[in-house]
Amino acid sequence: MFESAELGHQVDKKTYEAEEPELRTALLEAQFDLAQARKFPVIILVGGVDGAGKGPVVNVLNAWMDPRLIETNGMGAPSDEEADRPPMWRF
Protein backbone atom coordinates (compact mmCIF):
# COMPACT_ATOMS: atom_id res chain seq x y z
CA MET A 1 0.00 0.00 0.00
CA PHE A 2 2.77 2.45 0.85
CA GLU A 3 4.46 1.91 -2.49
CA SER A 4 1.87 4.26 -3.99
CA ALA A 5 3.30 7.08 -1.87
CA GLU A 6 6.72 6.86 -3.48
CA LEU A 7 7.74 9.90 -5.50
CA GLY A 8 7.49 9.26 -9.19
CA HIS A 9 5.27 6.22 -8.70
CA GLN A 10 2.34 6.33 -11.10
CA VAL A 11 -0.70 4.12 -11.51
CA ASP A 12 -2.78 4.26 -14.66
CA LYS A 13 -6.46 5.12 -14.29
CA LYS A 14 -7.72 1.62 -15.14
CA THR A 15 -5.52 0.02 -12.47
CA TYR A 16 -6.52 2.66 -9.91
CA GLU A 17 -10.23 2.17 -10.58
CA ALA A 18 -9.80 -1.60 -10.20
CA GLU A 19 -7.93 -1.30 -6.88
CA GLU A 20 -9.88 1.62 -5.37
CA PRO A 21 -12.74 -0.36 -3.76
CA GLU A 22 -10.30 -2.67 -1.98
CA LEU A 23 -8.21 0.28 -0.78
CA ARG A 24 -11.30 2.10 0.49
CA THR A 25 -12.38 -0.98 2.43
CA ALA A 26 -8.90 -1.48 3.89
CA LEU A 27 -8.71 2.16 5.03
CA LEU A 28 -12.14 2.01 6.65
CA GLU A 29 -11.34 -1.28 8.40
CA ALA A 30 -8.06 0.15 9.69
CA GLN A 31 -9.94 3.17 11.02
CA PHE A 32 -12.47 0.98 12.85
CA ASP A 33 -9.74 -1.30 14.24
CA LEU A 34 -7.80 1.68 15.60
CA ALA A 35 -10.95 3.22 17.06
CA GLN A 36 -11.89 -0.01 18.84
CA ALA A 37 -8.40 -0.63 20.21
CA ARG A 38 -8.13 2.91 21.63
CA LYS A 39 -4.43 2.35 22.30
CA PHE A 40 -3.21 5.59 20.75
CA PRO A 41 -4.48 8.52 18.70
CA VAL A 42 -3.64 8.74 15.01
CA ILE A 43 -2.76 12.02 13.37
CA ILE A 44 -2.57 12.36 9.61
CA LEU A 45 -0.70 15.51 8.69
CA VAL A 46 -1.07 16.67 5.10
CA GLY A 47 1.45 19.36 4.32
CA GLY A 48 2.84 21.08 1.28
CA VAL A 49 3.24 24.41 -0.43
CA ASP A 50 0.21 26.41 -1.53
CA GLY A 51 -1.43 24.83 -4.56
CA ALA A 52 0.11 21.40 -3.92
CA GLY A 53 -3.26 19.65 -3.73
CA LYS A 54 -3.63 19.30 0.04
CA GLY A 55 -7.35 20.12 -0.07
CA PRO A 56 -8.31 17.38 -2.53
CA VAL A 57 -6.27 14.81 -0.54
CA VAL A 58 -8.08 15.76 2.67
CA ASN A 59 -11.43 15.63 0.86
CA VAL A 60 -10.73 12.09 -0.38
CA LEU A 61 -9.72 10.94 3.12
CA ASN A 62 -12.87 12.49 4.57
CA ALA A 63 -15.00 10.80 1.90
CA TRP A 64 -13.39 7.39 2.36
CA MET A 65 -13.38 7.29 6.18
CA ASP A 66 -16.21 7.31 8.71
CA PRO A 67 -16.75 11.00 9.59
CA ARG A 68 -17.97 10.11 13.07
CA LEU A 69 -14.46 8.99 13.98
CA ILE A 70 -12.38 11.81 12.49
CA GLU A 71 -11.74 15.46 13.16
CA THR A 72 -10.33 17.68 10.44
CA ASN A 73 -8.56 20.92 11.30
CA GLY A 74 -7.07 23.45 8.94
CA MET A 75 -4.22 25.73 9.88
CA GLY A 76 -4.13 29.34 8.85
CA ALA A 77 -1.16 31.28 7.66
CA PRO A 78 1.93 30.90 9.86
CA SER A 79 2.52 33.50 12.55
CA ASP A 80 5.69 35.60 12.46
CA GLU A 81 7.34 33.22 14.94
CA GLU A 82 6.32 30.16 12.89
CA ALA A 83 7.51 31.76 9.66
CA ASP A 84 10.99 32.25 11.16
CA ARG A 85 11.34 28.54 11.91
CA PRO A 86 11.53 25.40 9.73
CA PRO A 87 8.14 24.59 8.13
CA MET A 88 7.36 21.50 10.24
CA TRP A 89 8.12 23.29 13.53
CA ARG A 90 4.54 24.52 13.88
CA PHE A 91 3.17 20.98 13.92
N, C-alpha and C positions, 0 to 999 in steps of 0.2 A: 504494500500500500504506500509506503513512504517513497518508493522509487519515483512516483509521480511528482514528488516535490523537488526532484533534482533539477538544477538549472539546465536548460537546454533540452530537457526531456519533453517530447511531444507525443501526443496520442491523437490519431486521426478521429474524426467525428463518429464514424461508424463503430469503431472500437469503444469509444467513450460511451456512446448510447447503449451499447450491448452490456457494458460493465456497470453503468450508473445505478440500476436498481439494486444490485448486490452491494455496491458501496454505500448507498443510502441506508440499506438495512443494517449493514455492519456498523455504521456510525450511530444509528439510533440504538442498536443493541448495546454498544459500548457506553453510550450515555446512560441508559437504564441500569446497566451493571454498576457503573461508577456511582450513580445516585443511590442504589440499594446498599452498596457496601459502605458508603459514608466514611471512608477511611481518610480521605483527603480531598480538598477542593481542587478543581481543575480550572486553570486560566488559559484561555487561548488569546494570545496577543497578535493582532494583525497590524503590522507596521509597514511603512514605506513612504516615499516622497509623495507629494501632492500629485494626483492624477495617475497613481500607480495601480489603481483598481481595488483598493481596500474595501470600498463600499459594496461592490458586487460580490466580493468574497464573503463578507459578513452577511449579506442578504441570502446567499446560498446556504451558509451554515444555519442561519435562522430558519430557513425554509425546510431544511433536511432534518433538523433536530426538534425535539418536543419543546415548545416554547414555555411550558410550565416549569421546566427544569433549568432554564438559562436566564441570564441577565446580561444585557448588552449595554455597554457604556461607551460613549464617544468622548474623546478628549479634544478640547479646544486648542487654540494656538498656544505654543509654549510661552511661559512667562519669561521675563528677562533673565532670571536666574537659570531657568531650564535651557534657554537658548545659548547660554554661555558654557554649557556642559555637553558631554557626548550625547547623541540622540537618545540612547536607551536609558540614560540616567533617570529620566522622569518616571519610568515604569518601575 
